[in-house]
Amino acid sequence: MGDPGAALLLQPEWLITVDADDRVLTGHSLAVSAGRITDILPVADAAAKYPATRPVALPGCALMPGLVNAHTHAAMTLLRGYADDLPLMRWLTEYIWPAEKRWVSEAFVRDGTRLALLEMLRGGTTCFNDMYFFPEVAAQVAAEAGMRATIGLIVIEFPTIWAQDADEYLHKGLAVHDRFRRDPLVRTAFAPHAPYSVADATLRRVATLAEELDLPVHMHLHETREEIVQSLREHGKRPLQRLEELGLVSPHLVAVHMTQLEPPEPAMLAVNGVQVVHCPESNLKLASGTCPILDQLLPAGVNCALGTDGSASNNDLDLFGEMRTAALLAKGTSGSASALPARAALRMATRNGARALGIDDLTGSLEVGKSADLVAVDLSAPETQPVYDPVSQIVYAAGRNQVRHVWIAGRQVLREREPTTLDGAAIAARVLEWGRKIGAQR
């Protein structure tokens, strides 16, 4: 007798697992029950095993794991295009920080995060790792939208609208952690902004708390040459060495950017299990440098994920674009056309991102027992035909506009490119208001 227990039975053209063997299956179905993947089996076997479940045919579609954006500042969608074509520190100190001081509020974060979630879902991202003010607001927006998120508990030394000093940042951050620690989709991470904006005493406290609570530490690190020069001038050591002495170089550390590395730093990262997030397009746009994932980090055994950074410096939240840019950049800088092949780029945007956030037992690949965080990409368009290798098509030819359906924990959050948990028209109206207000005072 058949098992009628599947709540959802999907039949794609290709099933891209991103499992340990990087299997790409044809003629297979994927079954979902209680938000989890319960079966991956041939279509005929699925029909016999689940006779009471009507299959959802996805002709021309590749079904793959949801993308993991391992570094964002989601609410900064409202500052998209506000200050372009500038180096990082001038961009920050002369434009972004003053604009944030004037405009950031709970309403700004709520509306900006909703816009970011809408953009990310339409681009196949099912999980994001955020760092911004009012993290409790971003967490609530993510929870309401059914989006998987790791929300950064931001820490910085100077006063902002969210907190006045390091003590208050940590106190309020711990309250956010307590509030969401049982949420099925929202997790938290400590998010000290950068070595140049957080003092030694605060970083020691973060290291202790991260160890006690077993939370990631999400931090900009070695982003620019100027950061290194400043650290040598003020501390007599490079930022990574300083963090090591403060107890932060550990598997908890999610180090973002890492464009400035010297021997033996890659080996130090590998030995200590540090996670690195590569943000190729933001780094290129700000002329910050290039993360040496190919010649230093991956050979050393460092887990490398992908992030977009914020929309104010990228200027989008498009992981399809990041995969392509990362792969092409690796080839161009190495002089090898075989560098960072398509499967490795896809792994960085899925499985590696989940591993960086400590949730690879839950998401990042299509395997029985994992959460049904799924993306159906329509490869039937002329721009992605013919299909000899669906993974290559996704990385080198497909665009985020070809994302057709998205499920998170088995719940469909995008259907035929329309969100089911977000009000797109209401979001657009609020964003238009923000654009007029901020633009008038620019």
N, C-alpha and C positions, 0 to 999 in steps of 0.2 A: 504494500500500500504506500502511495506517495506521501511525502511530508508537505503539508500545506502551509508551513510556517513562515515563508519569506514574505516580508512586507513590501519588498521592492525587488524586481528582477530585471536587470538591465542587459540588453543585448547590443553592444557596440560593434562597429566594424573591426576595431582593434582595441585590445585591452593592454595598456602600457603599465606594467606593475611597479617599476622602479624597485623591485625587490633585490635581494642579494645577487641574483643571477641576471638582473636587468631583462627579465622575460617580456617579450611582446607577443601576445596571444591573438589568434584569430579564431572565429567560430566558437567563442566562449561567452558565457553569461556570468554576471556577478550578482549574487544574492545578498540582500540586506535585511536584517531583523534587529529591532531594538537599537537602531542607530549604528550597528556594527556590521562589518562584512562577515557573512557567515559561510559563503561558498564562492569559489571560482571554479567553474566546471564547463565541459562542452555543452553546447546549446541543447542537443538531444537529451543529454543526461539531466539538464535543468528542467526540461519539460516533463520528464518522467518523475523527478523528485519533487517538483513544486507544481502539481497539476491545478491547484486552486489559485495560483498567482498568475495574473495576466502579465506577460513580459512587456517591457517598454523597449521597443526597437529604436535603435539609434543608427540608422544607415548613414554611411559616410563619416561617422564620428569616431574619434579616438577617445576612449575613456581613460583618464589618468588621475593620479593623486592631485588634490588641491595644492596650489602653490603656497609656499611659506615665505612671506616678506619679512626677513629677519632684522630689518632696521627701518623704522619709519618715525616721522613726526606727523601723525595723521592730520591733526587740526590745521597744520600749515597749508592745507589746500587753499585756505582763504587768503594766503599770501603768494599764491602761484603767479609768477611773472612780476612780482612787486619790485625786485631788484636783481636784474640779470647782468651777466657779463662782467662780474667782479670777482676778485680773489677772496678766499674764505674770510679772513679776519676783517677786511674792509666791509664785506657783505654783512657780516655779523654785527660789528660794532657801530657802523654808520647807518645801517638800514634796518636789519631784522630786529635787533634788540630794541631800538627805539620804537619801531612799529609794534612790537609785542607789548612794550610798556604802555603804549597808548590804547591798544585794542583788545588784548587778551582778557577774557572773562569766561565765566561758566558758559554763557551763551555762545561765545566765539568757539570754544572747544566743542560744545555739543553740535553746532551746525557744521563746523569744519570736519569733525570726525564722521558725521553722517555722510557728508559729501565724499570723504575718503573711502568709507565702506562701500558706498555705491560704486565708486570707480573701481575699487579692488575686486568686488564680487563680479562685476562685468568683465574684469580681466582675469578671472580664474583664480584669484587669491582667496584662500579659505582661512588663513591664519596670518596675523601680523604681530610684530614685536614693536611696541610703541614707546616713545620717550617724549613726554610733554607735560605741560602744566595741567592742573585739575585732572589727575589720572582717574579719580573716582567718576568723573563725568564720562571720560572715554570708555571706561570699563562698563558703565551702565548702558551706554549707546551700543557697545559691542554685544552685550548680553541681550538687549532688546532685539537686535537685528539677527541674533543667532549666529554671530561671527566668532570664530575661535581667536583668542587674543592673549598675548602676554603683555601686561600693562606695566610700564616702567614707573617706579616710585622715585621720581626725580629728586636729585640732591645737587645743590649748588650753593656757593658761599654767600652770594649777594642777595639782597631782598628782591622779591618779585610780588606780583599780586597774589600768588598762592601761599608764600611763606616768607618770613623775614630773616631767618638764619638757619644754619644747618640743623640745629635741634628741632626747630619747627618742621622742616622738611621731613626729617626722619620720623618724628612723632605722627605727622599726618599721613606719611607713607605707610607706616605700620597699621594705622587705622584702616586704610584702603585694603591692605593685605588681609586683615581680619574680616573685613566686610565681604570679600569675594573669595575667601579661601575654600569655600565649599561649592562654588559655582562650577557647573560641569564644563563650561567653555572658557572661562576667564581665569588666567593665572597672573601672577605678578613677578616682577624682578626689580631688584634695586637698580637705579639708573643714575649714578653720579655722572654729571655731564661730561667732564673731561679732566685730565690731570691738571690743566692750567686753571681750572675754575673750582677745584675742590681741594681743601687743605689736607695735610697729612693726618691730623687727628680725626677728621671726618671719614677719611678713607679707611683708617684702621677700624672705626666703628662699623662701617659698611662690611668690611671683611669678616668681622666677628658675627654680625647679624646674618650675613649670607650663609655662613657655616652653620649657625644655630638653626636657621629656618630652612636650609637647603634650597635657597633661591639663587637664580642666576644674577650676575652683575653685568648689566648692559651699559657699555661705555665707549665714547669716542676715544680712539687711541692712535698715536703716531699718524695723525691725519695729514699733517703738512710739515715741511722742513722748518717753518717758523716755530712750530710747537716744540720741535727738538732743540732748536737754538735757545728758545726761552727757558726750557727745562735745564739745559746745561748751565745757563747763566744764573738761574735762580736756585737750583738745587745741586749743581755740580754733577749731575747724572742724567742719563736719558730716561724718558718717562717709564718705559717698561722696567728698567732696573729699579726705579723708585717704587713702582707698584709691587714688584717682587719683594722688596724689603718691607713693605707695608702688609704683606700677606694676601695680596689680591691676585697674584698669578697662580691660578688654580683652575680646575674644570668648571668652576662657577663663572669664570670670566668670559663674557661675550664681547670680544674686542672688535670694534667697528672701524673700518677703513684700512689701517695698517699699511699705508703707502710708503713709510720710511723705515726700512729694516736693514740691519747690518748683522753679519755673523758675530756672535752665535745666537742671535735672537730667535730665528725660526726653530732651532733645536730646543731652546728654552720653552717656547710655546708648545711644542710637541710633547716634551717630557712632562710638562705640567697639565696637559689636557686642555689647553685654552682653545676656545672656539673663535674663529675669525669670520667676520662678515664683510664680504667684498661688495662695494657699491660703485661699480665701474662708471656709470653715466654721471653721477653726481661728482665723483672725483675728476672726471675729464672736464666737466663743465666749469668747475671751480679751479681747474689747473692745479689740483692738490698733489698730483702724482698718481702712480699706478701701484696697486697692491700686487706684490710678486707671488701670486698664488702658484704659478706654474713652475718657476725655477727654484723657489725656496720653500713655500709652505706645503704644497701637496707632496713633494718628494720627502719632506721631513715627517709626513704623517699627520699634519694638522687638518682638522675638519674645517672646511670652508663652505660657507653658505652665501646666499645672495640677498641683498637689500636694495631698495630704491633710494633710501634717504627720504627727505621731505619734498613736497611738491614745490617748495620755494627755491630749491636748489637743483632740481632734476630736469624737467618740471612735471613729471608724471609719476604714477604708481604702477608702472607697467612692467611686470616681471618677464613677459615675453621679450620685451626690448632688452631687459638686463641680461637674459640668457644669451641672446644673440650678440650683444656688445661684449660680454665677458668672453665668449668663445672667439670672436674675431680679434679682440684685443690680445688675447693669449697667443693667437697665431701670429699677429703682427709683431709683437714684442719679442717672440721667441725665434721667429724666422722658420717655424715649422708648421706646415699646413695640418698636421695631425695633432697639434696641441689642443687640449681641452675639447675633445670630440663632443658631439651633440648629446650623447647619453650622460657624459660627465656634467655638462652644463645643466641638463634637466635635473640630475641628482642634486646639484647645488641648490636648485630652486625648490626642492621637495624634501627628500629624505635628509639631506645634510642640514637644511634649515630646521627641521623638526629635532634633529639630534642636538643642534646648537642650543635650542630652547629646552632641552631635556624632556621632549615629548615624543621621541621617535618610537616609543613603544605603543603610542596611541595613533599617530598619523604620519604622513610623509611617504607612504607606499601603499599599494593595494595588496593586502595580505589578509587572510582569514584571521579574525579576532581584532583587527584594527578598526578605528572609527571610519564610518563611510563618509569621508571628506573627498568628494569626487567632482571632476570637471569633465564635461563632454565638449570636445573641440571639433567643430565641423570642418573637415578637410575636403569637402566636396566642391568648394568654390574654385573657379578657374585659377586663382592665385596659388592654390596648393595642389594642383593636379599636373601630372599623374603622381600617385603616391607609391614610391618604391620603398621608402623607409619612413614610417609615420613620425618617429622621433626626430629625424633630420628635418622633416617638414615643419614640425612644431617649433624647433629652435631656429631654423634658418629662413623659413618662408611664411609661416602662419603669423597672424596678428591677433591681439586680444579681442578684436571685433568678431573673431570666429568662435569665441566661447559662447556656447549655446545654452547649456544647463549647468547648474552648480548645486551640489548637495553638501551640507555640513552636518555631521553626525546623523546622516540619513534623512535630514529635513531639506526639502528643496527650497533654496533661497534665491535661485535665479531660474526662470522658466522661459525659454525662447527669448533670452536676453532681457527679460523684464524681472525686476526684483519682486519678491513675494513678501519680504519683511520690512521693506523701506518704501516710503512714499516719495518717489522720484520728483513729482511735480512740486510738492511742498519743499523739498530740499532745494530745488532749483530756484524757487521764489525767495527763500531765505538767503541763498548765495548771491542772488542779484542785489538784494538789499545791502549785504556786506560789501560787495564790490563798489556800489555807489558811494557808501560812506567812506570806505578806506581810500578809494580813488580821489574823492574830493579833497582829502587832507594830505595827499601824497606830496 
